[in-house]
Amino acid sequence: MSTKTENKMVNLIMKCTDEILKGTLLSIDPGSNSMGYAIFKAGELEISGELKGTKGSLSHIRLHEITDQLIELDKPDVLAIELINKNKVLIWSAGTAISSIRSQHMIEVPINLWHELREEDYEKTDALDAELIGQTVINTARSLQQWK
């Protein structure tokens, strides 16, 4: 990994490798209409899905509806979320997830890193994107653990 952003991600993963590999990791793919999520326990996928707001409603109303669903999820040891830089509504969506989950550890995963895990027959869904975001964190944690 070479970029400053990727190095920051690795440093954050190093600080909570045990929580990632032995505890609960919630990964989020922020979206403007829906939000993908995946829950991993002890490094294994437990469940994934999508949280949706009412189609056609205003962005902030959809995010209110998604927030209500987020707070129903079990609190994770670690939150992994796609790094969002430019799209205003996606930034709001990421902020919604971060403030709703309130995890002690948060890792932003650059899109280029989790895209490396996409297979040739990849069909985009928010849930699958969330799984790949989480798997990127778990794979990095496992790799770092080997070097300890």
DABELDA-V115239 format. One record per residue. N is the residue number from 1. RES is the residue in one letter. SS is DSSP state (hx for helix, st for strand, lp for the rest). D_FIRST is the distance of its C-alpha to the first C-alpha in whole Angstrom. Layout:
# DABELDA-V115239
n = <N N>
res = <RES RES>
ss = <SS SS>
d_first = <D_FIRST D_FIRST>
This chain:
# DABELDA-V115239
n = <1 2 3 4 5 6 7 8 9 10 11 12 13 14 15 16 17 18 19 20 21 22 23 24 25 26 27 28 29 30 31 32 33 34 35 36 37 38 39 40 41 42 43 44 45 46 47 48 49 50 51 52 53 54 55 56 57 58 59 60 61 62 63 64 65 66 67 68 69 70 71 72 73 74 75 76 77 78 79 80 81 82 83 84 85 86 87 88 89 90 91 92 93 94 95 96 97 98 99 100 101 102 103 104 105 106 107 108 109 110 111 112 113 114 115 116 117 118 119 120 121 122 123 124 125 126 127 128 129 130 131 132 133 134 135 136 137 138 139 140 141 142 143 144 145 146 147 148>
res = <M S T K T E N K M V N L I M K C T D E I L K G T L L S I D P G S N S M G Y A I F K A G E L E I S G E L K G T K G S L S H I R L H E I T D Q L I E L D K P D V L A I E L I N K N K V L I W S A G T A I S S I R S Q H M I E V P I N L W H E L R E E D Y E K T D A L D A E L I G Q T V I N T A R S L Q Q W K>
ss = <lp lp lp hx hx hx hx hx hx hx hx hx hx hx hx lp hx hx hx hx hx hx lp st st st st st st lp lp lp lp st st st st st st st st lp lp st st st st st st st st st lp lp lp lp lp lp hx hx hx hx hx hx hx hx hx hx hx hx lp lp lp lp lp lp lp st st st st st lp lp lp lp lp hx hx hx hx hx hx hx hx hx hx hx hx hx hx lp lp lp st st st st st lp hx hx hx hx hx lp lp lp lp lp lp lp lp lp lp hx hx hx hx hx hx hx hx hx hx hx hx hx hx hx hx hx hx hx hx hx lp lp>
d_first = <0 4 6 9 9 6 7 10 10 9 11 14 13 14 17 19 17 21 22 20 21 24 25 25 22 23 21 22 22 24 26 29 32 30 27 26 25 24 25 24 26 25 22 24 25 28 29 27 29 30 32 34 36 39 39 40 40 39 35 36 38 36 33 36 37 33 33 36 35 31 34 35 32 32 30 26 25 21 21 18 18 17 16 19 19 22 25 27 29 25 24 28 27 24 26 29 26 25 29 30 28 28 25 25 21 19 15 15 12 11 13 11 9 13 14 12 15 18 20 23 26 24 26 25 26 25 26 23 21 21 21 17 16 17 16 13 13 15 13 11 14 15 12 12 16 17 15 18>
